[in-house]
Amino acid sequence: GGAIRPNIVFLMTDQQRQDSIGAYPNSVAQTPNIDSIAKDGILFTNAWTSTPSCTPARAAILTGRDPWHHGMLGYGAIAQQYPYELIHPLNDADYITASIGKNHFGYSSGVKWSPITHGYQHYALYDGLGSGMWTN
């Protein structure tokens, strides 16, 4: 058989301070499920955001570029596709990719709201506007 590849699960929450997760030092929070994930995986202890604004920060994670280089400095329109998106190399390496929740990678408005999926194979996306989930 081939080499065993690691599973990659990237969890991101909105506006959650470091001390609200029990796995971090000086936290009094009780979060046993998140703590278990941190124990068995990677716990980022020196992570910083390129911007405190939600959508530009998420676009930075998607592209690996800061807002001044991916072009989204505020809550304006998100590109339909960026020159580089993290998900494509994972797809090319035969990973199964999914985005679930309110990813804020953008949506197209028109007759019916539809999210911009940026190459994820599977998705169940919340629009953040109270209209429900959009899935494939």
CYANA upper distance limits for C-alpha pairs under 8 A (distance plus 0.5 A):
 14 ASP  CA     54 CYS  CA      8.19
 16 GLN  CA     20 SER  CA      7.23
 17 ARG  CA     21 ILE  CA      8.30
 18 GLN  CA     24 TYR  CA      7.24
 18 GLN  CA     27 SER  CA      8.44
 19 ASP  CA     24 TYR  CA      6.93
 19 ASP  CA     25 PRO  CA      8.08
 19 ASP  CA     26 ASN  CA      7.32
 19 ASP  CA     27 SER  CA      5.15
 19 ASP  CA     28 VAL  CA      7.89
 19 ASP  CA     29 ALA  CA      7.61
 20 SER  CA     27 SER  CA      6.96
 20 SER  CA     28 VAL  CA      8.10
 20 SER  CA     29 ALA  CA      5.93
 21 ILE  CA     27 SER  CA      7.04
 21 ILE  CA     29 ALA  CA      6.18
 21 ILE  CA     30 GLN  CA      7.60
 21 ILE  CA     31 THR  CA      6.44
 21 ILE  CA     34 ILE  CA      7.77
 21 ILE  CA     35 ASP  CA      7.80
 22 GLY  CA     27 SER  CA      5.82
 22 GLY  CA     28 VAL  CA      6.70
 22 GLY  CA     29 ALA  CA      5.24
 22 GLY  CA     30 GLN  CA      5.80
 22 GLY  CA     31 THR  CA      5.87
 22 GLY  CA     32 PRO  CA      7.86
 22 GLY  CA     34 ILE  CA      8.42
 22 GLY  CA     35 ASP  CA      6.71
 23 ALA  CA     27 SER  CA      7.89
 23 ALA  CA     31 THR  CA      8.22
 23 ALA  CA     34 ILE  CA      8.12
 23 ALA  CA     35 ASP  CA      5.42
 23 ALA  CA     38 ALA  CA      7.26
 23 ALA  CA     39 LYS  CA      8.32
 24 TYR  CA     45 THR  CA      8.36
 31 THR  CA     35 ASP  CA      6.44
 32 PRO  CA     36 SER  CA      6.55
 33 ASN  CA     37 ILE  CA      7.01
 34 ILE  CA     38 ALA  CA      6.74
 35 ASP  CA     39 LYS  CA      6.59
 36 SER  CA     40 ASP  CA      6.74
 37 ILE  CA     41 GLY  CA      6.33
 37 ILE  CA     42 ILE  CA      8.44
 38 ALA  CA     42 ILE  CA      6.09
 38 ALA  CA     43 LEU  CA      5.61
 39 LYS  CA     43 LEU  CA      7.99
 49 THR  CA     57 ALA  CA      7.01
 50 SER  CA     57 ALA  CA      6.70
 50 SER  CA     60 ALA  CA      7.83
 50 SER  CA     66 ASP  CA      6.41
 50 SER  CA     67 PRO  CA      7.60
 51 THR  CA     56 PRO  CA      7.30
 51 THR  CA     57 ALA  CA      6.08
 51 THR  CA     67 PRO  CA      7.98
 52 PRO  CA     57 ALA  CA      7.34
 53 SER  CA     57 ALA  CA      6.56
 53 SER  CA     74 GLY  CA      7.44
 53 SER  CA     75 TYR  CA      8.33
 54 CYS  CA     58 ARG  CA      6.70
 54 CYS  CA    104 HIS  CA      8.18
 55 THR  CA     59 ALA  CA      6.67
 55 THR  CA     74 GLY  CA      7.81
 55 THR  CA     75 TYR  CA      6.69
 55 THR  CA    104 HIS  CA      6.10
 55 THR  CA    105 PHE  CA      7.42
 56 PRO  CA     60 ALA  CA      6.70
 56 PRO  CA     67 PRO  CA      6.51
 56 PRO  CA     72 MET  CA      5.96
 56 PRO  CA     73 LEU  CA      6.50
 56 PRO  CA     74 GLY  CA      6.70
 56 PRO  CA     75 TYR  CA      7.60
 57 ALA  CA     61 ILE  CA      7.00
 57 ALA  CA     66 ASP  CA      8.43
 57 ALA  CA     67 PRO  CA      7.92
 58 ARG  CA     62 LEU  CA      6.71
 58 ARG  CA    103 ASN  CA      7.86
 58 ARG  CA    104 HIS  CA      7.33
 58 ARG  CA    105 PHE  CA      7.28
 59 ALA  CA     63 THR  CA      6.56
 59 ALA  CA     65 ARG  CA      8.48
 59 ALA  CA     67 PRO  CA      8.17
 59 ALA  CA     70 HIS  CA      7.91
 59 ALA  CA     72 MET  CA      8.04
 59 ALA  CA     78 ILE  CA      8.48
 59 ALA  CA    105 PHE  CA      6.82
 60 ALA  CA     64 GLY  CA      5.77
 60 ALA  CA     65 ARG  CA      5.53
 60 ALA  CA     66 ASP  CA      5.80
 60 ALA  CA     67 PRO  CA      6.82
 60 ALA  CA     70 HIS  CA      7.57
 61 ILE  CA     65 ARG  CA      7.89
 61 ILE  CA     86 LEU  CA      8.34
 62 LEU  CA     85 GLU  CA      6.08
 62 LEU  CA     86 LEU  CA      6.01
 62 LEU  CA     87 ILE  CA      7.92
 62 LEU  CA    105 PHE  CA      8.48
 63 THR  CA     70 HIS  CA      7.71
 63 THR  CA     82 TYR  CA      7.56
 63 THR  CA     84 TYR  CA      6.20
 63 THR  CA     85 GLU  CA      5.10
 63 THR  CA     86 LEU  CA      6.27
 64 GLY  CA     84 TYR  CA      8.48
 64 GLY  CA     85 GLU  CA      8.05
 64 GLY  CA     86 LEU  CA      7.60
 65 ARG  CA     69 HIS  CA      6.29
 65 ARG  CA     70 HIS  CA      6.27
 66 ASP  CA     70 HIS  CA      6.70
 67 PRO  CA     71 GLY  CA      5.98
 67 PRO  CA     72 MET  CA      5.82
 67 PRO  CA     73 LEU  CA      5.92
 68 TRP  CA     72 MET  CA      7.62
 68 TRP  CA     73 LEU  CA      7.26
 70 HIS  CA     82 TYR  CA      8.02
 72 MET  CA     76 GLY  CA      7.33
 72 MET  CA     77 ALA  CA      8.05
 72 MET  CA     78 ILE  CA      7.30
 77 ALA  CA    106 GLY  CA      7.72
 78 ILE  CA    105 PHE  CA      7.32
 78 ILE  CA    106 GLY  CA      5.83
 78 ILE  CA    107 TYR  CA      8.28
 79 ALA  CA    106 GLY  CA      8.13
 80 GLN  CA    106 GLY  CA      8.32
 80 GLN  CA    116 ILE  CA      6.90
 80 GLN  CA    118 HIS  CA      7.79
 81 GLN  CA     85 GLU  CA      8.34
 81 GLN  CA    118 HIS  CA      6.80
 84 TYR  CA     88 HIS  CA      8.50
 85 GLU  CA    118 HIS  CA      7.91
 86 LEU  CA     90 LEU  CA      7.67
 87 ILE  CA     91 ASN  CA      6.76
 87 ILE  CA     97 THR  CA      7.88
 87 ILE  CA    118 HIS  CA      8.10
 87 ILE  CA    119 GLY  CA      6.91
 87 ILE  CA    120 TYR  CA      7.08
 88 HIS  CA     92 ASP  CA      6.58
 88 HIS  CA    119 GLY  CA      6.98
 89 PRO  CA     93 ALA  CA      6.63
 90 LEU  CA     94 ASP  CA      7.07
 90 LEU  CA     95 TYR  CA      5.94
 90 LEU  CA     96 ILE  CA      8.36
 90 LEU  CA     97 THR  CA      7.88
 91 ASN  CA     95 TYR  CA      5.82
 91 ASN  CA     96 ILE  CA      7.20
 91 ASN  CA     97 THR  CA      7.25
 91 ASN  CA    120 TYR  CA      8.50
 91 ASN  CA    121 GLN  CA      8.49
 96 ILE  CA    121 GLN  CA      7.40
 97 THR  CA    120 TYR  CA      5.96
 97 THR  CA    121 GLN  CA      5.90
 97 THR  CA    122 HIS  CA      6.83
 98 ALA  CA    120 TYR  CA      5.92
 98 ALA  CA    121 GLN  CA      6.37
 98 ALA  CA    122 HIS  CA      5.00
 98 ALA  CA    123 TYR  CA      5.81
 99 SER  CA    103 ASN  CA      7.76
 99 SER  CA    120 TYR  CA      6.94
 99 SER  CA    122 HIS  CA      7.06
 99 SER  CA    123 TYR  CA      5.35
 99 SER  CA    124 ALA  CA      7.11
 99 SER  CA    125 LEU  CA      7.61
100 ILE  CA    123 TYR  CA      6.06
100 ILE  CA    124 ALA  CA      5.33
100 ILE  CA    125 LEU  CA      5.94
100 ILE  CA    126 TYR  CA      8.41
101 GLY  CA    124 ALA  CA      6.77
101 GLY  CA    125 LEU  CA      5.28
101 GLY  CA    126 TYR  CA      5.77
102 LYS  CA    125 LEU  CA      6.21
102 LYS  CA    126 TYR  CA      5.31
102 LYS  CA    127 ASP  CA      6.78
102 LYS  CA    128 GLY  CA      6.74
103 ASN  CA    125 LEU  CA      7.55
103 ASN  CA    126 TYR  CA      8.26
104 HIS  CA    127 ASP  CA      8.39
105 PHE  CA    115 PRO  CA      8.18
105 PHE  CA    116 ILE  CA      7.01
105 PHE  CA    117 THR  CA      7.88
105 PHE  CA    118 HIS  CA      8.21
106 GLY  CA    115 PRO  CA      6.44
106 GLY  CA    116 ILE  CA      5.88
107 TYR  CA    113 TRP  CA      7.38
107 TYR  CA    114 SER  CA      6.02
107 TYR  CA    115 PRO  CA      4.38
107 TYR  CA    116 ILE  CA      5.44
107 TYR  CA    127 ASP  CA      8.48
108 SER  CA    113 TRP  CA      6.63
108 SER  CA    114 SER  CA      5.92
108 SER  CA    115 PRO  CA      6.51
108 SER  CA    116 ILE  CA      7.16
109 SER  CA    113 TRP  CA      5.50
109 SER  CA    114 SER  CA      7.19
114 SER  CA    134 TRP  CA      7.65
115 PRO  CA    125 LEU  CA      7.82
115 PRO  CA    127 ASP  CA      7.95
115 PRO  CA    134 TRP  CA      8.02
117 THR  CA    123 TYR  CA      7.98
122 HIS  CA    135 THR  CA      8.20
122 HIS  CA    136 ASN  CA      6.82
123 TYR  CA    134 TRP  CA      8.15
123 TYR  CA    135 THR  CA      5.94
123 TYR  CA    136 ASN  CA      6.57
124 ALA  CA    133 MET  CA      6.62
124 ALA  CA    134 TRP  CA      6.00
124 ALA  CA    135 THR  CA      4.77
124 ALA  CA    136 ASN  CA      7.50
125 LEU  CA    133 MET  CA      5.77
125 LEU  CA    134 TRP  CA      5.61
125 LEU  CA    135 THR  CA      6.85
126 TYR  CA    130 GLY  CA      8.47
126 TYR  CA    131 SER  CA      8.21
126 TYR  CA    132 GLY  CA      6.29
126 TYR  CA    133 MET  CA      5.01
126 TYR  CA    134 TRP  CA      6.89
127 ASP  CA    131 SER  CA      6.97
127 ASP  CA    132 GLY  CA      7.10
127 ASP  CA    133 MET  CA      7.21
127 ASP  CA    134 TRP  CA      8.16
